[in-house]
Amino acid sequence: DDPLIIGVDVARFGDNSTVLFPRIGMDARSFPYKEYKGLDQVEVAEAIVEMIQDFQRLGKKCAGLFIDGGGLGVGPIDILRRLGYNPIDVINTRIKSGKYAYRSDQMWGKMRDALNYLALPKDYELEAQLTQREFGFEASTGRIRLETKKQMEDRGILSPDVADALALTFASDISSEVSMVTDMIQTSALKDYDPLEMSF
């Protein structure tokens, strides 16, 4: 019953990749992420629809589709809305309170907190991207601020597109899918079960 969440980081230029990363609950391994280069905005939208439909054929509905709305992400978001999908536009805005300065910092922080429970693929690229990005603290607020993509580029490190797509799945909390039938079965089981009953 864990929700299917898909994070999409849209490539901006050059060596960067568009990445679609599905996660079901704490399982980010069973269904591999998709990585593309050189897609236009229509092709990105088509790739997202294909992934959603693949999961629908398996009986799994997408509960949250989070797309980086900055830069080139706007195009696929508009296309998907016209097609009747409900993408969530994630903008890297400043957070008013808490320990993180911006929304992307918060997403990466929530992803880090989940690592002890998260099933990840054995993937060198993802491992490198999760460990190469540095962070610091804002002098004025003391809040956590991730290293920018430009700062990473200056250190000779490519954009962490795969890790960003996974982080986008932590943009907002999505509750578990619980059907009415499941609710009825669980309620019945709870009523009928007596923990003090010793008969077998």
Summary of the structure (lengths in Angstrom):
residues: 200
radius of gyration: 19.6
end to end distance: 30.1
largest distance: 70.0
contacts: 558
relative contact order: 0.19
helix: 38%
strand: 18%
